[in-house]
Amino acid sequence: MGKEYLIDTNAVIDYLDNKLPNKAAELIDGIEAKVSVITRMELLAWPGASKKQTLILNEFVDAAEVFNLEEQVILKAIEIRKATKTKLPDAIIAATALVHKLTLITRNTKDFEKVSGLELMDPYGLE
């Protein structure tokens, strides 16, 4: 089995807006989309989304595997937040990736660099 990924909110938006480099878009095209409940919330609460964008976002989330808050993720997020002072939404996303042994695809690698053991992939660094 190959590497599995959790897609951060910014990478989903760039993917759906066709802004990612070809290699990154092809990668996301070829994997099962997996997102944190935080990404689901951020995507569906996006205030500037048009009706068409909202439809596309809903279709993406409906097709994705969404990891809800479970006890292991909550405890890991608390640990991350205490150790790194990472913002709570980012701590939950990082904890989700760690607990489920997923590589996090994000263009905001700086937000997650302090999290020990978290494997990151910047989609803009693939080409």
ChimeraX attribute file (.defattr): number of C-alpha atoms within 10 A of each C-alpha:
attribute: neighborCount
match mode: 1-to-1
recipient: residues
	/A:1	3
	/A:2	5
	/A:3	8
	/A:4	16
	/A:5	23
	/A:6	29
	/A:7	25
	/A:8	24
	/A:9	22
	/A:10	16
	/A:11	24
	/A:12	23
	/A:13	16
	/A:14	15
	/A:15	20
	/A:16	15
	/A:17	11
	/A:18	11
	/A:19	13
	/A:20	19
	/A:21	15
	/A:22	15
	/A:23	14
	/A:24	21
	/A:25	18
	/A:26	12
	/A:27	13
	/A:28	19
	/A:29	11
	/A:30	9
	/A:31	12
	/A:32	14
	/A:33	18
	/A:34	21
	/A:35	24
	/A:36	26
	/A:37	19
	/A:38	22
	/A:39	24
	/A:40	21
	/A:41	12
	/A:42	15
	/A:43	21
	/A:44	16
	/A:45	12
	/A:46	12
	/A:47	9
	/A:48	8
	/A:49	14
	/A:50	10
	/A:51	9
	/A:52	9
	/A:53	17
	/A:54	17
	/A:55	13
	/A:56	15
	/A:57	21
	/A:58	15
	/A:59	11
	/A:60	16
	/A:61	21
	/A:62	11
	/A:63	12
	/A:64	16
	/A:65	15
	/A:66	17
	/A:67	19
	/A:68	15
	/A:69	17
	/A:70	10
	/A:71	9
	/A:72	14
	/A:73	22
	/A:74	17
	/A:75	14
	/A:76	18
	/A:77	26
	/A:78	17
	/A:79	15
	/A:80	22
	/A:81	19
	/A:82	11
	/A:83	12
	/A:84	14
	/A:85	13
	/A:86	20
	/A:87	13
	/A:88	14
	/A:89	16
	/A:90	19
	/A:91	26
	/A:92	26
	/A:93	25
	/A:94	30
	/A:95	27
	/A:96	27
	/A:97	27
	/A:98	22
	/A:99	15
	/A:100	14
	/A:101	16
	/A:102	20
	/A:103	18
	/A:104	26
	/A:105	24
	/A:106	21
	/A:107	18
	/A:108	16
	/A:109	14
	/A:110	9
	/A:111	14
	/A:112	20
	/A:113	14
	/A:114	14
	/A:115	19
	/A:116	12
	/A:117	10
	/A:118	18
	/A:119	18
	/A:120	21
	/A:121	19
	/A:122	14
	/A:123	22
	/A:124	16
	/A:125	10
	/A:126	12
	/A:127	8
